[in-house]
Amino acid sequence: MRIRRLAGTGRLARLARLWMGRNPLRRRADRIEALITAGLLTVFLAGAPLSWGPVGRWVQHVSQREQHAQRAWHQIPAVLLEAAPAAPHINFRAAWSPDFLERARWVGPGGRVLVGDVPVRAGTVVGRRVLIWVDGSGRPTGPPLVHSALMRRVIGAEVLTPVCLGFVLLGVAWLVRWVIDRRRLAAWEAAWASIGPRWTRHR
C-alpha cells in the first residue's frame, strides 16, 4: 500500500514538473499559459473568500438607505374605477404576478384627489375600496423593503460574488488560451513551411 502511494505521489510530481517545470518538450507559450493559469487560480482562491464580505456589506448599506427613504411610505384606501379581469382556470401570468394594474382614485396630501393605476387582485369589481402604498407626495409605490427581503439581498450578493468572479476569471483564461493557441498555430505553420519541403525531399 505504501509503495502504491509513493508511486502515485511520484506521478503527481512528474505531472507538476511537466506542467510548471523546465521540461524540454514544453515551449515558451506553454510555460506562459501555465503561469497565467496558476495566477488566475490563485486570484480566485484568494479573492473569493475576501470578496463576499465587502460586497455583502455594500448591498446591506444600500438597502438600509433604501429603507430609510421609504419611511414616509404608508397605506391609504383607494376606490377602484375599473374592474380587474377574472382569473381564468389556467393563468400563467397570474403564476408570476397575481395582480392587475387598474385605474383607481384616492385622496392625497392636502385633500387632492389623485387617479392612477394600482395593483389589484383578479376579479376585483368597480367601486371596491383597496389599500395601496403611497409615498409622501401620494404617488403609488408598492410595499416597502422589509428586513427579510433585505437579508435575502445580502445573502444572494454574498453567494453570487464568488460565482461571478469565477466566471470572469474563466473568461480571461479562455481568452488567454485562444491567443496562445493562435500563436502556437502560427509558429507550427512557420516551422512546417521551413521543414516540410526538406522532409518531403528525403522521402
Biotite code that builds the C-alpha atoms (Angstrom):
import biotite.structure as struc

atoms = struc.array([
    struc.Atom([0.000, 0.000, 0.000], chain_id="A", res_id=1, res_name="MET", atom_name="CA", element="C"),
    struc.Atom([2.856, 2.356, 0.860], chain_id="A", res_id=2, res_name="ARG", atom_name="CA", element="C"),
    struc.Atom([4.546, 1.554, -2.444], chain_id="A", res_id=3, res_name="ILE", atom_name="CA", element="C"),
    struc.Atom([1.360, 2.445, -4.329], chain_id="A", res_id=4, res_name="ARG", atom_name="CA", element="C"),
    struc.Atom([1.076, 5.764, -2.500], chain_id="A", res_id=5, res_name="ARG", atom_name="CA", element="C"),
    struc.Atom([4.692, 6.605, -3.268], chain_id="A", res_id=6, res_name="LEU", atom_name="CA", element="C"),
    struc.Atom([4.152, 5.692, -6.891], chain_id="A", res_id=7, res_name="ALA", atom_name="CA", element="C"),
    struc.Atom([1.071, 7.909, -7.039], chain_id="A", res_id=8, res_name="GLY", atom_name="CA", element="C"),
    struc.Atom([2.974, 10.758, -5.425], chain_id="A", res_id=9, res_name="THR", atom_name="CA", element="C"),
    struc.Atom([5.777, 10.334, -7.935], chain_id="A", res_id=10, res_name="GLY", atom_name="CA", element="C"),
    struc.Atom([3.338, 10.512, -10.846], chain_id="A", res_id=11, res_name="ARG", atom_name="CA", element="C"),
    struc.Atom([1.801, 13.716, -9.459], chain_id="A", res_id=12, res_name="LEU", atom_name="CA", element="C"),
    struc.Atom([5.268, 15.218, -9.045], chain_id="A", res_id=13, res_name="ALA", atom_name="CA", element="C"),
    struc.Atom([6.164, 14.317, -12.631], chain_id="A", res_id=14, res_name="ARG", atom_name="CA", element="C"),
    struc.Atom([2.914, 15.874, -13.881], chain_id="A", res_id=15, res_name="LEU", atom_name="CA", element="C"),
    struc.Atom([3.620, 19.032, -11.882], chain_id="A", res_id=16, res_name="ALA", atom_name="CA", element="C"),
    struc.Atom([7.131, 19.250, -13.326], chain_id="A", res_id=17, res_name="ARG", atom_name="CA", element="C"),
    struc.Atom([5.740, 18.705, -16.816], chain_id="A", res_id=18, res_name="LEU", atom_name="CA", element="C"),
    struc.Atom([3.172, 21.468, -16.294], chain_id="A", res_id=19, res_name="TRP", atom_name="CA", element="C"),
    struc.Atom([5.291, 24.054, -14.473], chain_id="A", res_id=20, res_name="MET", atom_name="CA", element="C"),
    struc.Atom([8.875, 22.844, -14.789], chain_id="A", res_id=21, res_name="GLY", atom_name="CA", element="C"),
    struc.Atom([11.529, 23.395, -17.416], chain_id="A", res_id=22, res_name="ARG", atom_name="CA", element="C"),
    struc.Atom([10.713, 20.322, -19.451], chain_id="A", res_id=23, res_name="ASN", atom_name="CA", element="C"),
    struc.Atom([12.435, 20.497, -22.868], chain_id="A", res_id=24, res_name="PRO", atom_name="CA", element="C"),
    struc.Atom([9.205, 19.382, -24.552], chain_id="A", res_id=25, res_name="LEU", atom_name="CA", element="C"),
    struc.Atom([7.418, 22.460, -23.318], chain_id="A", res_id=26, res_name="ARG", atom_name="CA", element="C"),
    struc.Atom([7.542, 25.598, -25.394], chain_id="A", res_id=27, res_name="ARG", atom_name="CA", element="C"),
    struc.Atom([7.675, 29.147, -24.102], chain_id="A", res_id=28, res_name="ARG", atom_name="CA", element="C"),
    struc.Atom([3.971, 29.617, -24.872], chain_id="A", res_id=29, res_name="ALA", atom_name="CA", element="C"),
    struc.Atom([3.163, 26.534, -22.767], chain_id="A", res_id=30, res_name="ASP", atom_name="CA", element="C"),
    struc.Atom([5.032, 27.943, -19.766], chain_id="A", res_id=31, res_name="ARG", atom_name="CA", element="C"),
    struc.Atom([3.341, 31.337, -20.149], chain_id="A", res_id=32, res_name="ILE", atom_name="CA", element="C"),
    struc.Atom([-0.074, 29.687, -20.262], chain_id="A", res_id=33, res_name="GLU", atom_name="CA", element="C"),
    struc.Atom([0.750, 27.594, -17.188], chain_id="A", res_id=34, res_name="ALA", atom_name="CA", element="C"),
    struc.Atom([1.880, 30.648, -15.233], chain_id="A", res_id=35, res_name="LEU", atom_name="CA", element="C"),
    struc.Atom([-1.207, 32.661, -16.199], chain_id="A", res_id=36, res_name="ILE", atom_name="CA", element="C"),
    struc.Atom([-3.487, 29.731, -15.289], chain_id="A", res_id=37, res_name="THR", atom_name="CA", element="C"),
    struc.Atom([-1.778, 29.377, -11.913], chain_id="A", res_id=38, res_name="ALA", atom_name="CA", element="C"),
    struc.Atom([-2.108, 33.131, -11.356], chain_id="A", res_id=39, res_name="GLY", atom_name="CA", element="C"),
    struc.Atom([-5.829, 33.122, -12.179], chain_id="A", res_id=40, res_name="LEU", atom_name="CA", element="C"),
    struc.Atom([-6.390, 30.157, -9.863], chain_id="A", res_id=41, res_name="LEU", atom_name="CA", element="C"),
    struc.Atom([-4.531, 31.991, -7.090], chain_id="A", res_id=42, res_name="THR", atom_name="CA", element="C"),
    struc.Atom([-6.636, 35.101, -7.646], chain_id="A", res_id=43, res_name="VAL", atom_name="CA", element="C"),
    struc.Atom([-9.840, 33.048, -7.345], chain_id="A", res_id=44, res_name="PHE", atom_name="CA", element="C"),
    struc.Atom([-8.741, 31.156, -4.229], chain_id="A", res_id=45, res_name="LEU", atom_name="CA", element="C"),
    struc.Atom([-7.614, 34.361, -2.544], chain_id="A", res_id=46, res_name="ALA", atom_name="CA", element="C"),
    struc.Atom([-10.273, 36.701, -3.871], chain_id="A", res_id=47, res_name="GLY", atom_name="CA", element="C"),
    struc.Atom([-13.410, 34.588, -3.443], chain_id="A", res_id=48, res_name="ALA", atom_name="CA", element="C"),
    struc.Atom([-13.296, 34.461, 0.398], chain_id="A", res_id=49, res_name="PRO", atom_name="CA", element="C"),
    struc.Atom([-12.311, 38.141, 0.589], chain_id="A", res_id=50, res_name="LEU", atom_name="CA", element="C"),
    struc.Atom([-14.894, 39.471, -1.870], chain_id="A", res_id=51, res_name="SER", atom_name="CA", element="C"),
    struc.Atom([-18.241, 38.350, -0.494], chain_id="A", res_id=52, res_name="TRP", atom_name="CA", element="C"),
    struc.Atom([-17.837, 40.203, 2.819], chain_id="A", res_id=53, res_name="GLY", atom_name="CA", element="C"),
    struc.Atom([-17.345, 43.717, 1.361], chain_id="A", res_id=54, res_name="PRO", atom_name="CA", element="C"),
    struc.Atom([-19.981, 43.115, -1.322], chain_id="A", res_id=55, res_name="VAL", atom_name="CA", element="C"),
    struc.Atom([-22.492, 41.911, 1.260], chain_id="A", res_id=56, res_name="GLY", atom_name="CA", element="C"),
    struc.Atom([-21.835, 44.949, 3.467], chain_id="A", res_id=57, res_name="ARG", atom_name="CA", element="C"),
    struc.Atom([-22.204, 47.291, 0.481], chain_id="A", res_id=58, res_name="TRP", atom_name="CA", element="C"),
    struc.Atom([-25.550, 45.714, -0.516], chain_id="A", res_id=59, res_name="VAL", atom_name="CA", element="C"),
    struc.Atom([-26.723, 45.945, 3.092], chain_id="A", res_id=60, res_name="GLN", atom_name="CA", element="C"),
    struc.Atom([-25.718, 49.615, 3.281], chain_id="A", res_id=61, res_name="HIS", atom_name="CA", element="C"),
    struc.Atom([-27.541, 50.451, 0.028], chain_id="A", res_id=62, res_name="VAL", atom_name="CA", element="C"),
    struc.Atom([-30.635, 48.527, 1.130], chain_id="A", res_id=63, res_name="SER", atom_name="CA", element="C"),
    struc.Atom([-30.694, 50.260, 4.518], chain_id="A", res_id=64, res_name="GLN", atom_name="CA", element="C"),
    struc.Atom([-30.545, 53.637, 2.781], chain_id="A", res_id=65, res_name="ARG", atom_name="CA", element="C"),
    struc.Atom([-33.462, 52.483, 0.627], chain_id="A", res_id=66, res_name="GLU", atom_name="CA", element="C"),
    struc.Atom([-35.386, 51.504, 3.766], chain_id="A", res_id=67, res_name="GLN", atom_name="CA", element="C"),
    struc.Atom([-34.641, 54.905, 5.306], chain_id="A", res_id=68, res_name="HIS", atom_name="CA", element="C"),
    struc.Atom([-36.016, 56.672, 2.219], chain_id="A", res_id=69, res_name="ALA", atom_name="CA", element="C"),
    struc.Atom([-39.177, 54.545, 2.411], chain_id="A", res_id=70, res_name="GLN", atom_name="CA", element="C"),
    struc.Atom([-40.092, 55.546, 5.970], chain_id="A", res_id=71, res_name="ARG", atom_name="CA", element="C"),
    struc.Atom([-42.613, 58.074, 4.649], chain_id="A", res_id=72, res_name="ALA", atom_name="CA", element="C"),
    struc.Atom([-44.479, 55.376, 2.694], chain_id="A", res_id=73, res_name="TRP", atom_name="CA", element="C"),
    struc.Atom([-47.867, 54.441, 4.100], chain_id="A", res_id=74, res_name="HIS", atom_name="CA", element="C"),
    struc.Atom([-51.119, 52.757, 3.119], chain_id="A", res_id=75, res_name="GLN", atom_name="CA", element="C"),
    struc.Atom([-54.297, 54.614, 2.212], chain_id="A", res_id=76, res_name="ILE", atom_name="CA", element="C"),
    struc.Atom([-57.640, 53.462, 0.770], chain_id="A", res_id=77, res_name="PRO", atom_name="CA", element="C"),
    struc.Atom([-58.385, 53.862, -2.940], chain_id="A", res_id=78, res_name="ALA", atom_name="CA", element="C"),
    struc.Atom([-61.620, 53.348, -4.878], chain_id="A", res_id=79, res_name="VAL", atom_name="CA", element="C"),
    struc.Atom([-61.342, 51.172, -7.956], chain_id="A", res_id=80, res_name="LEU", atom_name="CA", element="C"),
    struc.Atom([-62.589, 52.814, -11.177], chain_id="A", res_id=81, res_name="LEU", atom_name="CA", element="C"),
    struc.Atom([-62.082, 49.785, -13.455], chain_id="A", res_id=82, res_name="GLU", atom_name="CA", element="C"),
    struc.Atom([-62.857, 46.144, -12.817], chain_id="A", res_id=83, res_name="ALA", atom_name="CA", element="C"),
    struc.Atom([-59.972, 43.708, -12.862], chain_id="A", res_id=84, res_name="ALA", atom_name="CA", element="C"),
    struc.Atom([-60.360, 40.735, -15.241], chain_id="A", res_id=85, res_name="PRO", atom_name="CA", element="C"),
    struc.Atom([-61.424, 37.461, -13.739], chain_id="A", res_id=86, res_name="ALA", atom_name="CA", element="C"),
    struc.Atom([-58.592, 34.944, -13.479], chain_id="A", res_id=87, res_name="ALA", atom_name="CA", element="C"),
    struc.Atom([-59.039, 32.010, -15.902], chain_id="A", res_id=88, res_name="PRO", atom_name="CA", element="C"),
    struc.Atom([-58.646, 28.432, -14.762], chain_id="A", res_id=89, res_name="HIS", atom_name="CA", element="C"),
    struc.Atom([-55.090, 28.326, -16.154], chain_id="A", res_id=90, res_name="ILE", atom_name="CA", element="C"),
    struc.Atom([-53.314, 31.665, -15.983], chain_id="A", res_id=91, res_name="ASN", atom_name="CA", element="C"),
    struc.Atom([-49.556, 31.524, -16.456], chain_id="A", res_id=92, res_name="PHE", atom_name="CA", element="C"),
    struc.Atom([-49.333, 35.290, -15.921], chain_id="A", res_id=93, res_name="ARG", atom_name="CA", element="C"),
    struc.Atom([-51.012, 35.008, -12.540], chain_id="A", res_id=94, res_name="ALA", atom_name="CA", element="C"),
    struc.Atom([-48.470, 32.400, -11.509], chain_id="A", res_id=95, res_name="ALA", atom_name="CA", element="C"),
    struc.Atom([-45.788, 35.114, -11.658], chain_id="A", res_id=96, res_name="TRP", atom_name="CA", element="C"),
    struc.Atom([-47.847, 38.215, -10.786], chain_id="A", res_id=97, res_name="SER", atom_name="CA", element="C"),
    struc.Atom([-51.326, 37.656, -9.338], chain_id="A", res_id=98, res_name="PRO", atom_name="CA", element="C"),
    struc.Atom([-52.168, 41.390, -9.551], chain_id="A", res_id=99, res_name="ASP", atom_name="CA", element="C"),
    struc.Atom([-53.566, 43.505, -12.368], chain_id="A", res_id=100, res_name="PHE", atom_name="CA", element="C"),
    struc.Atom([-52.976, 47.247, -12.819], chain_id="A", res_id=101, res_name="LEU", atom_name="CA", element="C"),
    struc.Atom([-56.314, 49.070, -12.924], chain_id="A", res_id=102, res_name="GLU", atom_name="CA", element="C"),
    struc.Atom([-57.426, 52.705, -12.572], chain_id="A", res_id=103, res_name="ARG", atom_name="CA", element="C"),
    struc.Atom([-58.320, 53.902, -9.077], chain_id="A", res_id=104, res_name="ALA", atom_name="CA", element="C"),
    struc.Atom([-58.972, 57.142, -7.201], chain_id="A", res_id=105, res_name="ARG", atom_name="CA", element="C"),
    struc.Atom([-57.631, 58.187, -3.821], chain_id="A", res_id=106, res_name="TRP", atom_name="CA", element="C"),
    struc.Atom([-57.103, 61.277, -1.704], chain_id="A", res_id=107, res_name="VAL", atom_name="CA", element="C"),
    struc.Atom([-53.533, 62.544, -1.495], chain_id="A", res_id=108, res_name="GLY", atom_name="CA", element="C"),
    struc.Atom([-51.835, 65.121, 0.755], chain_id="A", res_id=109, res_name="PRO", atom_name="CA", element="C"),
    struc.Atom([-53.803, 68.327, 1.189], chain_id="A", res_id=110, res_name="GLY", atom_name="CA", element="C"),
    struc.Atom([-57.052, 66.667, 0.127], chain_id="A", res_id=111, res_name="GLY", atom_name="CA", element="C"),
    struc.Atom([-56.053, 66.430, -3.547], chain_id="A", res_id=112, res_name="ARG", atom_name="CA", element="C"),
    struc.Atom([-57.903, 63.746, -5.491], chain_id="A", res_id=113, res_name="VAL", atom_name="CA", element="C"),
    struc.Atom([-55.411, 61.575, -7.406], chain_id="A", res_id=114, res_name="LEU", atom_name="CA", element="C"),
    struc.Atom([-56.066, 58.996, -10.116], chain_id="A", res_id=115, res_name="VAL", atom_name="CA", element="C"),
    struc.Atom([-53.662, 56.306, -11.276], chain_id="A", res_id=116, res_name="GLY", atom_name="CA", element="C"),
    struc.Atom([-53.024, 52.632, -11.860], chain_id="A", res_id=117, res_name="ASP", atom_name="CA", element="C"),
    struc.Atom([-52.847, 50.451, -8.774], chain_id="A", res_id=118, res_name="VAL", atom_name="CA", element="C"),
    struc.Atom([-52.319, 46.683, -8.356], chain_id="A", res_id=119, res_name="PRO", atom_name="CA", element="C"),
    struc.Atom([-55.499, 44.733, -7.559], chain_id="A", res_id=120, res_name="VAL", atom_name="CA", element="C"),
    struc.Atom([-56.429, 41.068, -7.436], chain_id="A", res_id=121, res_name="ARG", atom_name="CA", element="C"),
    struc.Atom([-58.182, 39.370, -10.324], chain_id="A", res_id=122, res_name="ALA", atom_name="CA", element="C"),
    struc.Atom([-61.943, 39.765, -10.230], chain_id="A", res_id=123, res_name="GLY", atom_name="CA", element="C"),
    struc.Atom([-61.967, 42.957, -8.119], chain_id="A", res_id=124, res_name="THR", atom_name="CA", element="C"),
    struc.Atom([-65.114, 44.917, -9.051], chain_id="A", res_id=125, res_name="VAL", atom_name="CA", element="C"),
    struc.Atom([-65.621, 48.630, -9.694], chain_id="A", res_id=126, res_name="VAL", atom_name="CA", element="C"),
    struc.Atom([-66.165, 50.677, -6.542], chain_id="A", res_id=127, res_name="GLY", atom_name="CA", element="C"),
    struc.Atom([-64.240, 48.294, -4.294], chain_id="A", res_id=128, res_name="ARG", atom_name="CA", element="C"),
    struc.Atom([-62.004, 50.011, -1.736], chain_id="A", res_id=129, res_name="ARG", atom_name="CA", element="C"),
    struc.Atom([-58.456, 48.690, -1.780], chain_id="A", res_id=130, res_name="VAL", atom_name="CA", element="C"),
    struc.Atom([-55.382, 49.611, 0.241], chain_id="A", res_id=131, res_name="LEU", atom_name="CA", element="C"),
    struc.Atom([-52.419, 50.972, -1.708], chain_id="A", res_id=132, res_name="ILE", atom_name="CA", element="C"),
    struc.Atom([-48.911, 52.038, -0.703], chain_id="A", res_id=133, res_name="TRP", atom_name="CA", element="C"),
    struc.Atom([-48.023, 55.675, -1.483], chain_id="A", res_id=134, res_name="VAL", atom_name="CA", element="C"),
    struc.Atom([-45.074, 57.942, -0.768], chain_id="A", res_id=135, res_name="ASP", atom_name="CA", element="C"),
    struc.Atom([-45.153, 61.327, 0.946], chain_id="A", res_id=136, res_name="GLY", atom_name="CA", element="C"),
    struc.Atom([-46.485, 63.034, -2.185], chain_id="A", res_id=137, res_name="SER", atom_name="CA", element="C"),
    struc.Atom([-49.288, 60.498, -2.655], chain_id="A", res_id=138, res_name="GLY", atom_name="CA", element="C"),
    struc.Atom([-47.803, 58.612, -5.614], chain_id="A", res_id=139, res_name="ARG", atom_name="CA", element="C"),
    struc.Atom([-48.232, 54.804, -5.676], chain_id="A", res_id=140, res_name="PRO", atom_name="CA", element="C"),
    struc.Atom([-45.073, 52.967, -4.715], chain_id="A", res_id=141, res_name="THR", atom_name="CA", element="C"),
    struc.Atom([-45.711, 49.354, -3.803], chain_id="A", res_id=142, res_name="GLY", atom_name="CA", element="C"),
    struc.Atom([-44.770, 47.782, -0.455], chain_id="A", res_id=143, res_name="PRO", atom_name="CA", element="C"),
    struc.Atom([-41.544, 48.973, 1.216], chain_id="A", res_id=144, res_name="PRO", atom_name="CA", element="C"),
    struc.Atom([-38.474, 46.822, 1.658], chain_id="A", res_id=145, res_name="LEU", atom_name="CA", element="C"),
    struc.Atom([-38.795, 44.612, 4.729], chain_id="A", res_id=146, res_name="VAL", atom_name="CA", element="C"),
    struc.Atom([-35.950, 43.168, 6.797], chain_id="A", res_id=147, res_name="HIS", atom_name="CA", element="C"),
    struc.Atom([-36.351, 39.621, 5.424], chain_id="A", res_id=148, res_name="SER", atom_name="CA", element="C"),
    struc.Atom([-36.088, 40.876, 1.830], chain_id="A", res_id=149, res_name="ALA", atom_name="CA", element="C"),
    struc.Atom([-33.015, 42.919, 2.795], chain_id="A", res_id=150, res_name="LEU", atom_name="CA", element="C"),
    struc.Atom([-31.314, 39.834, 4.231], chain_id="A", res_id=151, res_name="MET", atom_name="CA", element="C"),
    struc.Atom([-32.149, 37.833, 1.098], chain_id="A", res_id=152, res_name="ARG", atom_name="CA", element="C"),
    struc.Atom([-30.441, 40.543, -0.958], chain_id="A", res_id=153, res_name="ARG", atom_name="CA", element="C"),
    struc.Atom([-27.324, 40.400, 1.206], chain_id="A", res_id=154, res_name="VAL", atom_name="CA", element="C"),
    struc.Atom([-27.115, 36.598, 1.180], chain_id="A", res_id=155, res_name="ILE", atom_name="CA", element="C"),
    struc.Atom([-27.736, 36.482, -2.574], chain_id="A", res_id=156, res_name="GLY", atom_name="CA", element="C"),
    struc.Atom([-24.964, 39.011, -3.194], chain_id="A", res_id=157, res_name="ALA", atom_name="CA", element="C"),
    struc.Atom([-22.529, 37.089, -0.976], chain_id="A", res_id=158, res_name="GLU", atom_name="CA", element="C"),
    struc.Atom([-23.314, 33.830, -2.795], chain_id="A", res_id=159, res_name="VAL", atom_name="CA", element="C"),
    struc.Atom([-23.174, 35.272, -6.304], chain_id="A", res_id=160, res_name="LEU", atom_name="CA", element="C"),
    struc.Atom([-19.960, 37.266, -5.838], chain_id="A", res_id=161, res_name="THR", atom_name="CA", element="C"),
    struc.Atom([-17.553, 34.257, -5.919], chain_id="A", res_id=162, res_name="PRO", atom_name="CA", element="C"),
    struc.Atom([-19.584, 32.749, -8.780], chain_id="A", res_id=163, res_name="VAL", atom_name="CA", element="C"),
    struc.Atom([-19.284, 35.945, -10.830], chain_id="A", res_id=164, res_name="CYS", atom_name="CA", element="C"),
    struc.Atom([-15.579, 36.169, -10.024], chain_id="A", res_id=165, res_name="LEU", atom_name="CA", element="C"),
    struc.Atom([-15.141, 32.587, -11.210], chain_id="A", res_id=166, res_name="GLY", atom_name="CA", element="C"),
    struc.Atom([-16.941, 33.294, -14.497], chain_id="A", res_id=167, res_name="PHE", atom_name="CA", element="C"),
    struc.Atom([-14.825, 36.408, -15.101], chain_id="A", res_id=168, res_name="VAL", atom_name="CA", element="C"),
    struc.Atom([-11.594, 34.506, -14.492], chain_id="A", res_id=169, res_name="LEU", atom_name="CA", element="C"),
    struc.Atom([-12.776, 31.641, -16.708], chain_id="A", res_id=170, res_name="LEU", atom_name="CA", element="C"),
    struc.Atom([-13.417, 34.181, -19.455], chain_id="A", res_id=171, res_name="GLY", atom_name="CA", element="C"),
    struc.Atom([-9.919, 35.593, -19.020], chain_id="A", res_id=172, res_name="VAL", atom_name="CA", element="C"),
    struc.Atom([-8.455, 32.068, -19.093], chain_id="A", res_id=173, res_name="ALA", atom_name="CA", element="C"),
    struc.Atom([-10.381, 31.246, -22.266], chain_id="A", res_id=174, res_name="TRP", atom_name="CA", element="C"),
    struc.Atom([-9.153, 34.467, -23.924], chain_id="A", res_id=175, res_name="LEU", atom_name="CA", element="C"),
    struc.Atom([-5.562, 33.733, -22.934], chain_id="A", res_id=176, res_name="VAL", atom_name="CA", element="C"),
    struc.Atom([-5.856, 30.185, -24.257], chain_id="A", res_id=177, res_name="ARG", atom_name="CA", element="C"),
    struc.Atom([-7.319, 31.453, -27.542], chain_id="A", res_id=178, res_name="TRP", atom_name="CA", element="C"),
    struc.Atom([-4.491, 33.983, -28.040], chain_id="A", res_id=179, res_name="VAL", atom_name="CA", element="C"),
    struc.Atom([-1.781, 31.449, -27.172], chain_id="A", res_id=180, res_name="ILE", atom_name="CA", element="C"),
    struc.Atom([-3.335, 28.785, -29.421], chain_id="A", res_id=181, res_name="ASP", atom_name="CA", element="C"),
    struc.Atom([-3.222, 31.225, -32.332], chain_id="A", res_id=182, res_name="ARG", atom_name="CA", element="C"),
    struc.Atom([0.458, 31.887, -31.616], chain_id="A", res_id=183, res_name="ARG", atom_name="CA", element="C"),
    struc.Atom([1.103, 28.146, -31.373], chain_id="A", res_id=184, res_name="ARG", atom_name="CA", element="C"),
    struc.Atom([-0.615, 27.590, -34.724], chain_id="A", res_id=185, res_name="LEU", atom_name="CA", element="C"),
    struc.Atom([1.323, 30.405, -36.366], chain_id="A", res_id=186, res_name="ALA", atom_name="CA", element="C"),
    struc.Atom([4.626, 29.019, -35.011], chain_id="A", res_id=187, res_name="ALA", atom_name="CA", element="C"),
    struc.Atom([3.728, 25.495, -36.163], chain_id="A", res_id=188, res_name="TRP", atom_name="CA", element="C"),
    struc.Atom([2.861, 26.748, -39.677], chain_id="A", res_id=189, res_name="GLU", atom_name="CA", element="C"),
    struc.Atom([6.123, 28.703, -39.866], chain_id="A", res_id=190, res_name="ALA", atom_name="CA", element="C"),
    struc.Atom([8.124, 25.665, -38.737], chain_id="A", res_id=191, res_name="ALA", atom_name="CA", element="C"),
    struc.Atom([6.348, 23.389, -41.191], chain_id="A", res_id=192, res_name="TRP", atom_name="CA", element="C"),
    struc.Atom([6.914, 25.872, -44.025], chain_id="A", res_id=193, res_name="ALA", atom_name="CA", element="C"),
    struc.Atom([10.683, 25.630, -43.436], chain_id="A", res_id=194, res_name="SER", atom_name="CA", element="C"),
    struc.Atom([10.990, 21.931, -42.556], chain_id="A", res_id=195, res_name="ILE", atom_name="CA", element="C"),
    struc.Atom([8.205, 20.416, -44.638], chain_id="A", res_id=196, res_name="GLY", atom_name="CA", element="C"),
    struc.Atom([9.835, 20.836, -48.081], chain_id="A", res_id=197, res_name="PRO", atom_name="CA", element="C"),
    struc.Atom([13.129, 19.349, -46.869], chain_id="A", res_id=198, res_name="ARG", atom_name="CA", element="C"),
    struc.Atom([11.348, 16.455, -45.199], chain_id="A", res_id=199, res_name="TRP", atom_name="CA", element="C"),
    struc.Atom([9.348, 15.632, -48.316], chain_id="A", res_id=200, res_name="THR", atom_name="CA", element="C"),
    struc.Atom([12.524, 15.652, -50.489], chain_id="A", res_id=201, res_name="ARG", atom_name="CA", element="C"),
    struc.Atom([14.131, 12.972, -48.302], chain_id="A", res_id=202, res_name="HIS", atom_name="CA", element="C"),
    struc.Atom([11.157, 10.598, -48.615], chain_id="A", res_id=203, res_name="ARG", atom_name="CA", element="C"),
])
